[in-house]
Amino acid sequence: MSSTNEATVIHVDDTAGKAPVTSVAAPPAASAPTAPVQQQRKGSGVPFLLRSGAEGFRRCMALVDLLLRVVAFGPTLAAAIATGTSDETLSVFTEHFQFRARFDDFPTFVFLVAANAIAAGYLVLSLPFSVVGIIRPKATVARLLLLIGDTVMVVLVTAAASAAAAIVYVAHEGNPRANWVPICMNFHGFCERTSGAVVASFLAVLVFILLVLLSACAIRRRQC
């Protein structure tokens, strides 16, 4: 008997005296590779973060979330330090007659320092939760906690930055109707620090808004 890989030849004799007909059977087709082998070959050259379809996409979103938190830490910390160290003394005529501008003379700037310091601390504490999203893409609880925390930080930093922006504007421009004289023409260093802190705070607000949108999108895709 011939093996299964060789062609089988069958001779059929015709009773009517005709020439014998030879039938050649085609060799059996090779069996298709199983599904796990196909998936393994397909994903062998794909980066780790892009494997497993939807889970890979969630890992990418979690990685972007982690990077945004690192980026947002810089503006919040810089705003808190710049405002907290804003202190300038202006001597007039003699050293005994001086004008002084200090951040704690303005409750709005105290609020700005506190809000940015809280936001910077929150960003540091939220990094482990963001890492959990990379390791376990289906961890919805961690992402939900980040969404709530990011929303609170958006409100807090926005309120502090908006209030400080109003004070900085009056310090630069004054208000003739209220007889408020602009002080930035004399206290240059104080105004530069507080103005930079306001700009940095609004940059942090923009990053927090992106984090909120990213967390909401990640939770939505987990439910699908």
Summary of the structure (lengths in Angstrom):
residues: 224
radius of gyration: 35.2
end to end distance: 57.6
largest distance: 137.4
contacts: 621
relative contact order: 0.14
helix: 64%
strand: 9%
